[in-house]
Amino acid sequence: MKKQLLDITGMSCSACSSRIEKVVNRMQGVEQMSVNLLKNNAHVTFDESVVDEKAIIARIEKLGFGASVHAAGAAAAPVPQQDTAVQEMKQRLIGSLIFASLVFYQHMGRMWGWPLPGFILGQENELINALLQMLWCIPVLFIDRKYFIHGVRNLLSGAPNMDSLIAVGSGASFIYGLYSVFGMAYAFGHNRLDLLPGFADALYFEASAVILALVTVGKFMEARAKSHTSDAIKALMNLTPKTALVERHGLQGEIPVEEVVTGDVLIVKSGASVPVDGKIIDGSGALDESALTGESLPVDKTIGDKVIGGTINRSGYFKMEATAIGADTALAKIIALVDEATSSKAPIAKLADKVSGYFVPAVIGIAVLAAVVWLALGASWHFALTIAISVLVISCPCALGLATPTAIMVGTGRGAKSGILIKSATALETAHKVDTVILDKTGTITSGKPVVTDILPVKVTGNELLAFAAGLEKLSEHPLGEAIVAAAEAKQLALPEAVNYKQIPGQGVKAEIAGAECAAGNLKLLQMLNVDTSTLMDQYDKLAAQGKTPLYFVRAGELLGCIAVADTVKPTSKEAIGKLQAMGMRVLMVTGDNRATAEAIRTQVGVDEAVAQVLPQDKEAVVRKLQQEGHIVAMVGDGINDAPALARADVGIAIGAGTDIAIEAADMVLIKSDLLDVAKAIRLSRSVMTNIKENLFWAFIYNAVGIPFAAGVFYTAFGWLLNPLIAAAAMSCSSVSVVTNALRLRFIKL
């Protein structure tokens, strides 16, 4: 299966996107197509052996839309180009308002006595007045001709959209006005001046022009608001510097970042941005990673540390080796991930899409029916036409179509800004329903890196014991031994040299130091060596109960002391678990560790339940069991052994510092590897879903109230009648209000 991004032009509302999806998804070989109205693009997955891009594009073009394969740059994922749309709409808006204002002033001025030139006043000048209004109206029709081109084309193809409603409403007004002009000419030519007042009152040029102008005002405001929905992606793209300072063959020079190749030595000075991903080979710096991770404090980096392209070196100077460039950098992958998430559809969007597919034909039917009914009741053609035009222009499928994608895009961008990468709209929707959170222990609740927690000397000082232990463990590759060596090096202790090193599986190590037989290991090793451990047994029980691993050290058959090593709990884990519980969720911990260690960590961080001695496949089984009980489960993990459970869970959340496999299997990625972000992600999901429901509610209510009002349902009882100009203004406001409401998500506190 091949996945392709297509750019689509000519869409004006969700009826368009719904039509394209329905037709293309029916094509043989197409697995799935998802159209994003907000970004004017579509992700399509298809079988290359059955169908290709050309056939799909040809099918879209047959529907009356433009389509092309998206030409993505090497270094970045596709980003919605809303700025161009804003400029285009601005130019159309200015021209439309100028000429629409002229025709509106002339028409209303005669009614309300505004200052007007004498050559258009009086009965004898009615035809001049009508012709001048028509001349002001024609430029508006030309400037906003897109509504007619797209609207009529879609109407004729059997897939009417919002442009069709505008084209029919505005076009009918203009044609009726044109009919009135001919009627006036007839009245003057045949000396039937008694007909003039009727034709003069039926000039609809101002309605035709002002409807288009008001719709364009709404479209301009909508385009401006929509341009802000992609601010998060734009901000990420702007992080990458345009040039890089490279050192080649002993010479330094500045080159475009696109010319950097893997293995290049790059120089990053204080205040400069890191051009691409790499590792420091000389020097050090304090890296500001806030734009990527949300972490406010700079992170100190030195030789051997990885650096991410787009981060800023706040202080220091270093040389780095480029390890990933272009689309392979972490920043480019984040941009691609965010963009793909904003292009996907949440399940709730299917409701709006389904309604939109039938909406426009239904509105046209209601407009015609309303006009016929009023004519049957004895109303004039003028009145019936006013009713029909009002129904056409007040109806707004745009609001329905924008309700979901705008909230998804803004919410996903807000998450990215906080270091929470959401890989699909479905995950964002599902997360708000989570009632059970399963946490892996190692690397998720804990740091995943053992450290020395206790030093208990018997016949030596603490530093002497630590130096002796590090000397023994220096040749070991065991994580517990590495923790002891790291602790000794941190204190800059001199380590004795060990020889004749021998590893004893499951027990420890043996070696010689200064000619003396030495050993390090667990209780089994000491029992084998017949060493008396009675002096430390009380401490052993206490350490084991705390989830720590005690290691004993012996020299010449004499116990020197004990050093405890443990995988320590992350500083924010307890707070994060408390927040999840406060949000009404049950929190479980699953681990492959023994029950004593698991229980110790459970007590320390406050999870509701700890499941110990769990194999990788058993983690997935734990998730499945909870799902079978009716729970919506989120799994949080970082390792390869967590991948099956992450994939099985309703929402899989990978800790960003974890393995690529875990990240690939997950639905969300926490870049900062901080459990507090799990609560933030779920809170974000709840906020986005609330926002979507608000948008859909107002979109449905707007149409449910607006259409009957425009159809004159309340006219007989209350005398309420909606002017087409007010209807057009109301239609524009509905779309703008939906997008503006979605933009509030940019400011929510997580």
C-alpha positions in Angstrom: 0.0 0.0 0.0 1.2 3.5 -0.9 0.3 6.6 1.1 0.2 9.9 -0.9 -0.5 13.5 0.0 -2.6 15.4 -2.6 -3.3 19.1 -2.8 -6.9 19.9 -3.7 -8.3 23.2 -5.0 -11.8 24.4 -5.4 -13.3 23.2 -2.1 -15.5 25.7 -0.3 -17.3 23.6 2.3 -17.6 20.2 3.9 -20.0 19.1 1.2 -17.1 19.3 -1.2 -14.7 17.3 1.0 -17.5 14.8 1.7 -18.2 14.3 -2.0 -14.5 13.8 -2.9 -14.1 11.2 -0.1 -17.2 9.3 -1.0 -16.3 9.1 -4.7 -12.6 8.3 -4.3 -13.1 5.8 -1.5 -15.4 3.8 -3.9 -12.5 3.5 -6.5 -11.1 0.0 -6.8 -7.7 -0.2 -5.1 -8.2 2.8 -2.8 -8.0 1.7 0.8 -8.8 5.0 2.4 -8.9 8.7 1.6 -9.2 11.5 4.2 -9.8 15.0 2.9 -8.8 18.0 5.1 -11.0 21.0 4.2 -9.0 23.3 6.5 -5.7 22.6 4.7 -7.0 21.9 1.2 -5.3 18.5 1.0 -6.0 14.8 1.3 -4.1 11.7 2.5 -4.9 8.7 0.3 -3.8 5.1 0.8 -4.0 2.9 -2.3 -2.7 -0.3 -3.9 -0.3 0.7 -6.7 -0.9 -2.5 -8.5 -4.6 -1.6 -9.0 -4.7 2.2 -9.2 -2.2 5.1 -9.3 -2.1 8.8 -8.4 -3.0 9.9 -12.0 -6.3 7.9 -11.9 -7.2 9.3 -8.5 -6.4 12.9 -9.6 -8.4 12.4 -12.8 -11.4 11.2 -10.8 -11.2 14.3 -8.5 -10.9 16.6 -11.5 -14.0 15.0 -13.0 -15.9 16.1 -10.0 -14.9 19.7 -10.7 -12.0 20.1 -8.3 -8.3 20.6 -8.9 -5.8 18.0 -7.6 -2.1 17.4 -7.7 0.6 15.5 -5.9 2.0 17.5 -3.0 5.6 18.6 -3.6 7.0 18.3 -0.1 10.5 19.7 0.7 13.2 17.3 1.8 13.5 18.9 5.3 9.9 19.4 6.3 6.5 17.9 6.2 3.7 19.6 4.2 2.3 22.7 5.9 -1.0 24.5 5.0 -0.3 27.6 3.0 -2.9 29.8 4.5 -1.0 33.1 4.1 -1.5 33.1 0.3 -5.2 32.6 0.8 -5.5 35.5 3.2 -3.8 37.8 0.7 -6.0 36.7 -2.1 -9.1 37.1 0.0 -8.0 40.6 1.1 -7.7 41.8 -2.5 -11.1 40.4 -3.4 -12.6 41.9 -0.2 -11.3 45.4 -1.0 -12.7 45.4 -4.5 -16.0 43.8 -3.5 -16.6 46.3 -0.7 -15.8 49.4 -2.9 -18.4 48.5 -5.6 -20.9 46.9 -3.3 -20.9 50.0 -1.1 -21.6 52.2 -4.2 -24.6 50.1 -5.3 -25.9 49.8 -1.7 -25.6 53.6 -1.0 -27.3 54.4 -4.3 -30.2 51.9 -3.6 -30.7 52.7 0.0 -30.1 56.4 -0.4 -33.1 56.8 -2.6 -35.2 55.1 0.1 -33.8 57.0 3.0 -33.2 60.4 1.5 -29.4 60.3 1.5 -27.5 62.9 -0.7 -27.5 61.7 -4.3 -26.9 63.3 -7.7 -30.0 64.6 -9.4 -29.6 62.6 -12.6 -30.6 59.4 -10.8 -33.5 60.9 -8.8 -37.1 61.1 -9.9 -39.4 58.9 -12.0 -37.9 60.1 -15.3 -34.5 58.8 -14.2 -35.5 55.3 -12.9 -33.9 53.5 -15.8 -30.6 55.5 -15.4 -30.7 54.6 -11.7 -31.2 50.9 -12.5 -28.5 50.8 -15.2 -26.0 52.5 -12.8 -26.7 50.0 -10.0 -26.2 47.2 -12.5 -22.9 48.7 -13.6 -21.7 48.9 -9.9 -22.9 45.3 -9.4 -21.1 43.7 -12.4 -17.5 44.3 -11.0 -18.5 42.6 -7.8 -19.8 39.5 -9.7 -16.5 39.5 -11.7 -14.2 39.9 -8.6 -16.1 37.1 -6.8 -16.6 34.9 -10.0 -15.1 31.9 -8.2 -18.4 31.4 -6.3 -20.2 31.1 -9.7 -17.5 29.0 -11.4 -17.2 26.5 -8.6 -20.8 26.7 -7.5 -22.4 26.2 -11.0 -19.9 23.5 -11.9 -20.6 21.5 -8.7 -24.4 22.0 -9.2 -24.3 20.6 -12.7 -22.1 17.7 -11.6 -24.8 16.7 -9.0 -22.6 17.7 -6.0 -23.8 21.2 -5.0 -21.8 23.0 -2.3 -21.8 26.3 -0.4 -20.6 28.1 -3.5 -23.7 26.7 -5.3 -26.0 28.3 -2.7 -24.2 31.7 -3.0 -24.1 31.5 -6.8 -27.9 30.7 -7.0 -28.8 33.3 -4.4 -26.7 36.1 -5.8 -27.3 35.0 -9.4 -31.0 34.9 -9.0 -30.9 38.4 -7.5 -28.9 39.8 -10.4 -31.1 38.1 -13.0 -34.3 39.4 -11.3 -32.7 42.9 -11.3 -31.9 42.5 -15.0 -35.5 41.5 -15.6 -36.6 44.7 -13.9 -34.3 46.8 -16.1 -36.0 45.3 -19.2 -39.4 45.9 -17.6 -38.5 49.6 -17.1 -37.4 49.9 -20.7 -40.7 48.3 -21.7 -42.6 50.7 -19.5 -40.9 53.8 -21.0 -41.1 52.5 -24.6 -44.7 51.7 -24.4 -45.7 54.6 -22.2 -46.8 52.4 -19.3 -45.4 54.5 -16.5 -47.8 52.8 -14.1 -45.6 49.8 -14.3 -42.4 51.7 -13.2 -42.9 51.6 -9.4 -43.2 47.8 -9.4 -40.1 47.3 -11.4 -38.2 49.9 -9.4 -39.0 48.2 -6.2 -37.8 44.8 -7.6 -34.2 45.9 -8.3 -32.1 43.3 -6.6 -28.6 44.5 -7.7 -27.8 45.7 -4.2 -28.7 42.3 -2.8 -26.6 40.5 -5.4 -23.5 42.6 -4.8 -23.8 43.0 -1.0 -24.4 39.2 -0.5 -21.2 38.5 -2.4 -19.3 41.2 -0.4 -20.6 40.0 2.9 -19.7 36.4 2.1 -16.2 37.6 1.1 -15.9 39.5 4.4 -16.7 36.2 6.2 -14.3 34.2 4.0 -11.5 36.7 4.7 -12.1 36.6 8.4 -12.3 32.8 8.2 -9.0 32.6 6.2 -7.3 34.8 8.7 -8.5 32.7 11.6 -7.6 29.5 9.8 -4.1 30.8 9.2 -3.6 30.9 13.0 -4.6 27.2 13.3 -1.3 26.2 11.8 0.8 28.6 13.9 2.3 25.7 15.8 3.6 23.9 12.7 4.9 27.2 11.3 6.7 27.9 14.5 8.4 24.5 14.4 9.4 25.0 10.8 10.9 28.4 11.6 13.2 26.8 14.2 15.5 25.3 11.6 18.3 27.8 10.7 18.8 28.5 7.0 22.6 28.1 7.2 25.3 26.1 9.0 28.9 26.8 9.9 30.8 23.7 8.7 34.4 22.7 9.1 35.8 20.8 6.1 39.4 20.0 5.3 40.5 22.3 8.2 38.6 25.3 6.7 35.4 26.9 8.1 32.6 28.2 6.0 28.9 29.0 6.0 26.7 26.8 3.8 22.9 26.4 3.3 21.6 23.9 5.8 20.3 21.8 2.8 24.0 21.1 1.8 25.0 19.6 5.2 25.7 15.9 4.8 25.9 13.1 7.5 29.3 13.1 9.1 30.0 16.8 8.6 31.7 18.7 11.5 29.6 21.7 12.4 30.4 24.6 14.7 27.7 26.0 17.0 28.6 29.3 18.7 26.8 30.9 21.6 23.4 32.2 20.6 23.3 30.1 17.4 20.8 27.4 16.5 21.8 23.8 16.1 21.4 23.2 12.3 20.7 19.4 12.3 20.7 16.5 14.7 24.1 15.3 15.9 26.5 14.6 18.8 29.0 16.9 20.4 32.6 16.0 19.7 34.3 19.0 21.3 33.3 21.7 23.7 30.0 22.1 25.6 26.9 24.3 25.7 23.6 25.0 27.4 20.9 24.1 25.0 17.5 25.8 25.0 15.1 22.9 23.9 11.9 24.7 25.1 10.4 25.0 21.6 10.6 21.3 21.1 10.0 19.9 24.6 8.3 22.8 26.5 11.2 22.5 29.1 11.9 26.1 30.2 15.4 25.6 31.6 18.5 25.1 29.3 20.0 21.6 29.3 23.8 21.3 29.7 25.4 19.2 26.9 29.0 18.1 26.6 31.2 15.7 24.6 29.2 12.6 23.5 25.8 14.1 24.2 23.2 14.2 21.4 21.8 17.6 20.2 18.7 18.2 18.3 18.4 20.5 15.2 16.4 23.6 15.9 17.5 24.0 19.5 19.4 27.1 20.6 22.9 27.2 22.2 22.3 29.8 24.9 25.9 29.7 26.2 29.1 27.9 25.3 30.8 26.7 22.1 31.0 23.3 20.6 31.7 21.2 17.6 29.2 18.5 16.6 29.1 15.7 14.1 25.9 15.6 11.9 24.1 12.3 12.4 20.7 13.1 10.8 19.8 15.6 8.1 16.7 16.8 6.2 13.6 14.7 6.7 15.5 12.4 9.1 16.0 15.0 11.8 13.9 14.9 15.0 12.4 18.3 14.2 11.3 17.2 10.7 9.8 14.0 12.0 7.9 16.0 14.7 6.6 18.4 12.0 5.5 15.5 9.8 3.9 13.8 12.8 1.9 16.9 13.8 0.9 17.6 10.2 -0.3 14.0 9.7 -2.3 14.2 12.9 -4.0 17.4 11.8 -4.8 15.9 8.5 -6.5 12.8 10.0 -10.2 12.7 11.0 -11.7 12.1 14.4 -14.6 9.7 14.4 -16.9 12.5 15.6 -16.1 14.3 12.3 -18.0 11.6 10.3 -21.3 12.9 11.7 -20.7 16.4 10.3 -19.4 15.0 7.0 -22.5 12.8 6.6 -24.8 15.7 7.3 -22.9 18.0 5.0 -23.2 15.5 2.1 -27.0 15.9 2.1 -27.1 19.5 3.4 -26.8 21.6 0.3 -29.3 19.7 -1.8 -31.7 19.8 1.1 -31.3 23.6 1.4 -32.0 24.1 -2.3 -35.1 22.0 -2.0 -36.2 24.0 1.1 -35.7 27.3 -0.8 -37.7 26.2 -3.8 -40.4 24.7 -1.6 -40.6 27.9 0.5 -41.0 30.1 -2.6 -43.7 27.8 -4.0 -45.6 27.7 -0.8 -45.6 31.5 -0.5 -46.7 31.9 -4.1 -49.5 29.4 -3.4 -50.6 31.5 -0.4 -50.9 34.5 -2.7 -47.6 36.3 -2.1 -45.9 38.3 -4.8 -43.0 37.0 -6.9 -40.9 39.7 -5.2 -41.7 38.3 -1.7 -41.3 34.6 -2.8 -37.9 35.4 -4.3 -36.8 37.3 -1.2 -37.7 34.2 0.9 -35.8 31.8 -1.5 -32.7 33.9 -1.6 -32.6 34.3 2.2 -32.8 30.6 2.7 -30.0 30.0 0.2 -27.6 32.5 1.6 -28.2 31.9 5.4 -27.5 28.2 5.1 -23.9 27.4 6.0 -22.4 24.0 5.6 -19.0 25.6 6.2 -19.6 25.9 9.9 -20.4 22.1 10.1 -17.3 21.3 8.1 -14.9 23.5 10.1 -16.2 22.4 13.5 -13.9 19.4 13.9 -10.8 20.0 11.8 -10.1 23.5 13.3 -10.3 22.2 16.9 -8.1 19.1 15.9 -5.5 21.3 14.3 -5.3 23.9 17.1 -5.4 21.2 19.8 -2.6 19.1 18.1 -0.5 22.2 17.7 -1.1 23.2 21.3 0.1 19.7 22.4 3.2 19.9 20.2 4.1 23.2 21.8 4.0 21.5 25.2 6.0 18.5 24.1 3.1 16.2 23.5 3.0 14.7 20.0 -0.4 13.3 19.0 -0.2 11.0 16.0 -3.9 10.9 15.0 -7.1 12.7 15.5 -8.7 9.4 16.6 -6.2 9.1 19.5 -7.0 12.7 20.5 -10.7 11.9 20.6 -10.3 8.6 22.4 -8.1 10.0 25.1 -10.9 12.0 26.7 -12.8 8.7 27.5 -9.8 6.9 29.2 -10.7 5.6 32.7 -7.7 3.4 33.3 -4.0 4.2 32.9 -1.4 1.4 32.9 2.2 2.5 33.6 5.3 0.6 32.9 7.8 0.9 35.8 11.4 1.1 34.4 12.0 4.2 32.4 8.4 5.5 32.9 7.8 5.8 36.6 11.5 5.4 37.4 14.4 6.9 35.6 15.5 3.6 34.1 19.0 4.1 35.2 20.2 2.6 38.5 22.0 4.8 41.0 23.7 4.3 44.3 21.2 5.1 47.1 22.9 3.8 50.3 26.5 3.1 51.3 26.8 1.0 54.5 30.5 0.4 55.5 31.6 -2.1 58.2 35.3 -1.8 58.8 36.2 1.1 56.3 34.9 4.6 55.6 32.2 5.2 53.1 34.5 6.6 50.4 37.0 3.7 50.9 34.2 1.2 50.4 32.9 3.0 47.3 36.4 3.2 45.8 37.0 -0.5 46.5 33.6 -1.5 45.1 34.2 0.6 41.9 37.6 -1.0 41.4 35.9 -4.4 41.4 33.0 -3.4 39.3 35.0 -1.4 36.7 35.4 -4.4 34.4 31.7 -5.4 34.8 29.1 -4.5 32.2 26.2 -5.0 34.6 24.0 -1.8 35.1 24.3 -2.1 38.9 28.1 -2.2 38.6 28.1 0.8 36.2 26.0 2.7 38.8 28.7 2.1 41.5 31.5 3.2 39.1 29.6 6.3 38.1 29.1 7.2 41.8 32.9 6.8 42.5 33.8 8.9 39.5 31.4 11.6 40.5 33.4 11.9 43.8 36.7 11.7 41.8 37.9 8.8 43.9 41.1 6.9 43.0 40.1 3.3 42.1 42.3 0.3 42.9 43.3 -1.9 40.0 41.6 -5.4 39.9 43.2 -8.4 38.2 42.2 -11.9 37.4 38.6 -10.8 37.0 36.0 -13.5 37.0 32.2 -13.3 36.6 30.0 -15.7 38.6 26.6 -15.9 36.8 23.7 -15.0 39.1 25.9 -14.2 42.1 28.6 -11.5 41.3 32.2 -11.1 40.5 35.6 -12.1 41.9 39.1 -10.6 41.4 42.4 -9.7 43.1 43.2 -6.3 44.4 46.8 -5.7 45.8 47.2 -9.5 46.1 44.1 -10.1 48.2 41.1 -12.2 47.1 38.1 -9.9 46.7 34.5 -10.4 45.7 31.3 -8.5 45.1 27.8 -9.8 44.8 24.5 -10.9 46.4 23.8 -13.0 49.4 24.3 -16.2 47.4 27.9 -15.3 46.7 28.6 -14.5 50.3 27.0 -17.8 51.5 29.2 -19.6 48.9 32.3 -17.9 50.4 31.1 -18.6 54.0 31.2 -14.9 54.9 29.4 -13.8 58.0 26.5 -11.4 57.0 24.7 -11.2 60.3 25.8 -7.6 60.9 23.9 -6.4 57.8 20.8 -8.6 57.7 18.6 -6.0 59.3 19.6 -3.5 56.7 19.1 -6.0 53.9 15.5 -6.5 54.8 14.9 -2.8 55.1 16.6 -2.1 51.7 14.7 -4.9 49.9 11.4 -3.6 51.3 12.3 -0.2 49.7 12.9 -1.9 46.3 16.6 -1.4 46.5 19.2 -4.1 45.5 22.0 -4.6 48.1 25.5 -5.6 46.9 28.1 -6.9 49.4 31.9 -6.5 49.1 34.4 -8.8 50.6 38.2 -8.6 50.9 40.3 -11.6 52.1 37.2 -13.3 53.5 36.2 -10.2 55.5 33.0 -8.2 54.8 33.8 -4.6 54.1 30.2 -3.4 53.7 27.2 -3.1 51.5 26.2 -0.7 48.8 22.5 -0.4 47.7 21.6 0.4 44.1 18.1 1.2 42.9 16.3 2.5 39.9 15.0 5.8 41.4 11.6 7.2 41.0 11.4 10.3 38.7 10.8 13.5 40.7 7.4 14.1 39.1 6.0 10.6 39.0 4.1 10.7 42.3 2.6 14.1 41.5 1.6 12.9 38.0 -0.1 9.8 39.4 -2.0 11.9 41.9 -3.2 14.2 39.1 -4.5 11.2 37.0 -6.3 9.9 40.0 -7.8 13.3 40.8 -9.1 13.3 37.2 -11.1 10.2 38.0 -8.8 7.5 36.5 -7.5 4.3 38.0 -3.8 3.9 37.8 -2.0 0.6 37.5 1.7 -0.3 37.3 3.0 -3.3 35.4 6.6 -4.5 35.8 8.8 -7.5 35.2 10.4 -6.9 38.6 9.8 -9.0 41.7 6.8 -8.3 43.9 8.8 -6.8 46.8 10.3 -4.1 44.5 7.0 -3.5 42.7 5.2 -3.1 46.1 7.9 -0.7 47.3 7.5 1.5 44.2 3.7 1.2 44.5 3.8 2.5 48.1 6.2 5.3 47.1 4.2 6.7 44.2 0.7 5.8 45.2 -0.6 3.8 42.2 -3.8 1.9 42.8 -2.4 -1.5 42.0 1.0 -3.1 41.1 1.2 -6.1 38.8 4.6 -7.7 39.2 6.7 -10.3 37.4 5.0 -9.6 34.1 6.5 -10.8 30.8 6.2 -8.6 27.7 3.3 -10.6 26.3 1.6 -10.5 29.6 1.5 -6.7 29.6 -0.6 -6.9 26.4 -2.8 -9.5 28.1 -3.3 -7.1 31.1 -4.5 -4.4 28.7 -6.8 -6.8 26.9 -8.4 -8.1 30.1 -9.2 -4.6 31.2 -10.7 -3.7 27.8 -12.9 -6.9 28.0 -14.2 -5.6 31.3 -15.3 -2.5 29.5 -12.5 0.0 30.4 -11.0 2.5 28.1 -7.3 1.9 28.6 -4.2 4.1 28.1 -0.8 2.4 28.2 2.3 4.4 29.0 5.7 2.8 28.3 9.2 3.3 26.8 10.7 -0.1 25.9 10.6 -2.7 23.2 8.7 -5.0 25.6 6.0 -2.3 25.9 5.3 -2.2 22.2 2.6 -5.0 22.1 0.7 -3.4 25.0 1.0 0.1 23.5 -0.4 -1.2 20.3 -3.3 -3.0 22.1 -4.3 -0.1 24.3 -7.1 2.3 23.3 -4.4 5.0 23.6 -0.8 4.1 23.6 1.5 6.8 25.0 5.3 6.4 24.5 7.9 8.2 26.7 10.0 10.2 24.3 13.3 9.0 25.5 12.3 5.4 24.8 12.9 3.1 21.9 11.9 3.8 18.3 9.7 0.6 18.3 7.7 1.9 21.4 7.3 5.3 19.8 6.2 3.7 16.5 3.6 1.6 18.3 2.2 4.4 20.3 -0.6 7.0 19.5 1.0 9.8 21.5 4.7 10.6 22.3 5.8 12.6 25.3 9.0 14.3 24.3 10.0 15.3 27.8 9.6 11.8 29.2 7.7 13.3 32.0 4.6 11.5 33.4 3.0 14.8 34.2 2.4 15.1 30.4 0.1 12.1 30.5 -2.4 14.1 32.6 -1.8 17.1 30.2 -2.5 15.0 27.2 -5.8 13.7 28.6 -6.7 17.2 29.7 -6.0 18.5 26.2 -8.1 15.7 24.7 -11.0 16.7 27.0 -10.7 20.4 26.1 -10.6 19.6 22.3 -13.6 17.4 22.5 -15.6 20.0 24.5 -14.6 22.5 21.8 -15.7 20.3 19.0 -19.0 19.6 20.6 -19.5 23.4 21.1 -18.7 24.0 17.5 -21.1 21.3 16.2 -23.8 22.5 18.6 -23.7 26.1 17.4 -23.4 25.0 13.7 -26.4 22.8 14.0 -28.4 25.3 16.1 -27.5 28.1 13.7 -28.9 26.2 10.7 -31.9 24.8 12.7 -33.0 28.3 13.6 -31.7 30.3 10.7 -33.3 28.3 7.8 -36.9 28.4 9.2 -36.5 32.0 10.0 -35.3 32.8 6.5 -38.2 30.7 5.0 -40.7 33.0 6.6 -42.1 30.4 9.1 -42.5 33.2 11.7 -43.8 35.8 9.3 -47.5 35.1 9.6 -47.5 35.0 13.4 -44.9 37.6 14.3 -44.2 39.5 11.1 -40.6 38.5 11.2 -38.9 38.4 7.8 -35.2 38.1 7.1 -33.6 40.4 4.6 -31.1 38.5 2.3 -28.4 41.0 3.2 -28.8 40.2 6.9 -28.9 36.5 6.0 -25.6 36.8 4.2 -24.0 38.6 7.1 -25.2 35.9 9.5 -23.9 33.1 7.3 -20.4 34.6 7.3 -20.5 35.1 11.1 -21.3 31.4 11.7 -18.1 30.2 10.1 -16.0 32.8 11.7 -17.4 32.1 15.1 -16.6 28.3 14.8 -13.0 29.0 13.8 -12.6 31.7 16.5 -13.9 29.3 19.2 -11.4 26.7 18.1 -8.6 29.2 18.4 -9.3 29.5 22.1 -7.6 26.2 22.5 -4.3 27.9 22.0 -4.6 29.5 25.4 -5.8 26.6 27.5 -3.7 25.8 30.5 -2.5 22.2 30.6 
